[in-house]
Amino acid sequence: MTRITAIAAGLAVIGLASVPAIHSASGQSDAGWVTLVDGAKMGDWDKVGDANWEMKDGALSADKLIGKDPAYLVSKKSYKDFQIKAEFWADDAANSGIFIRCDTPKVIDAKA
């Protein structure tokens, strides 16, 4: 089993078009930034694929078994004009990243 840690970005977020931000209780700071990952709960994400996404030690992470199809987290909300600020750490064996904008977020094809 390969451990893939996608911190603050297992966000492998397709259609994501938003901004993790300065923490605030409402999820939005005075500067207008929107927090997508608050380090405490999974938030407004749809899971695509079979990874076991969880919030662990303040970061999003998942294990992936060899031979399984890719898995993603997709923001339930849609965003237009945006800036994104993220910290992303991945295991050496990981093939991961942050995807931005996707025509069909329920069916993701990273090979295209």
C-alpha positions as CSV (number, residue, x, y, z in Angstrom):
1,M,0.0,0.0,0.0
2,T,1.3,3.4,-0.9
3,R,0.6,6.3,1.4
4,I,-0.2,9.5,-0.5
5,T,-0.5,12.5,1.6
6,A,-2.1,15.4,-0.1
7,I,-1.8,18.2,2.5
8,A,-4.0,21.3,2.2
9,A,-4.5,20.1,-1.2
10,G,-5.4,16.7,-1.7
11,L,-7.4,19.5,-2.7
12,A,-6.7,17.7,-5.9
13,V,-9.4,20.0,-6.7
14,I,-11.0,20.2,-9.9
15,G,-13.3,23.0,-10.7
16,L,-11.7,24.6,-7.6
17,A,-11.4,28.1,-8.3
18,S,-11.1,29.7,-5.0
19,V,-9.0,30.6,-2.2
20,P,-7.9,29.1,1.1
21,A,-7.5,32.0,3.4
22,I,-6.9,33.6,6.7
23,H,-8.9,31.5,9.2
24,S,-12.1,32.9,10.5
25,A,-15.2,31.4,12.0
26,S,-17.4,32.3,9.1
27,G,-15.0,30.9,6.5
28,Q,-14.5,34.4,5.1
29,S,-12.1,37.0,6.3
30,D,-12.5,40.8,6.2
31,A,-10.3,40.8,3.1
32,G,-12.9,38.7,1.2
33,W,-10.8,35.5,1.0
34,V,-12.7,32.2,1.3
35,T,-11.3,29.3,3.4
36,L,-11.6,26.0,1.6
37,V,-9.7,23.9,4.1
38,D,-9.9,25.0,7.7
39,G,-7.9,22.2,9.2
40,A,-10.7,20.9,11.4
41,K,-13.4,19.4,9.1
42,M,-13.8,18.1,5.6
43,G,-16.0,21.0,4.5
44,D,-17.9,21.4,1.3
45,W,-16.2,18.7,-0.8
46,D,-17.5,16.0,-3.1
47,K,-15.4,12.9,-3.2
48,V,-14.7,11.5,-6.7
49,G,-13.1,8.0,-6.7
50,D,-12.4,5.6,-3.8
51,A,-9.8,7.3,-1.7
52,N,-10.4,7.5,2.0
53,W,-10.1,11.3,2.4
54,E,-9.8,12.6,6.0
55,M,-8.7,15.6,7.9
56,K,-5.6,14.5,9.8
57,D,-3.4,16.7,11.9
58,G,-4.9,19.8,10.3
59,A,-4.4,18.6,6.7
60,L,-6.4,16.7,4.1
61,S,-4.9,13.3,3.5
62,A,-5.8,9.9,1.9
63,D,-4.3,6.5,1.5
64,K,-4.4,5.0,-2.0
65,L,-4.0,1.3,-2.7
66,I,-1.9,0.3,-5.7
67,G,-4.1,-0.5,-8.6
68,K,-7.0,1.7,-7.6
69,D,-8.2,4.5,-9.9
70,P,-7.3,8.1,-9.1
71,A,-9.4,9.9,-6.6
72,Y,-10.1,13.6,-6.2
73,L,-11.8,16.2,-4.0
74,V,-14.0,18.6,-5.8
75,S,-15.4,21.8,-4.4
76,K,-19.2,21.7,-4.1
77,K,-19.3,25.4,-5.0
78,S,-18.3,26.9,-8.3
79,Y,-16.0,30.0,-8.5
80,K,-15.2,32.4,-11.3
81,D,-12.5,35.1,-11.0
82,F,-10.2,34.0,-8.2
83,Q,-6.7,33.7,-6.7
84,I,-5.6,30.6,-5.0
85,K,-3.1,30.3,-2.1
86,A,-2.2,26.8,-1.0
87,E,0.4,24.7,0.7
88,F,0.8,21.4,-1.0
89,W,2.9,18.5,0.2
90,A,2.9,15.1,-1.5
91,D,4.7,11.8,-0.8
92,D,7.4,11.0,-3.3
93,A,5.3,8.2,-4.8
94,A,2.3,10.5,-5.3
95,N,1.1,11.7,-8.7
96,S,-1.0,14.5,-7.5
97,G,-1.6,18.2,-7.6
98,I,-4.3,20.9,-7.7
99,F,-6.6,21.0,-10.7
100,I,-8.4,24.2,-11.5
101,R,-11.5,24.2,-13.6
102,C,-13.2,21.1,-15.0
103,D,-16.0,20.7,-17.4
104,T,-17.4,17.6,-15.7
105,P,-16.3,17.5,-12.0
106,K,-18.1,14.2,-11.4
107,V,-16.1,12.5,-14.1
108,I,-12.5,13.6,-14.0
109,D,-10.0,12.5,-16.6
110,A,-6.5,13.8,-15.7
111,K,-5.1,12.2,-18.8
112,A,-6.7,14.6,-21.2
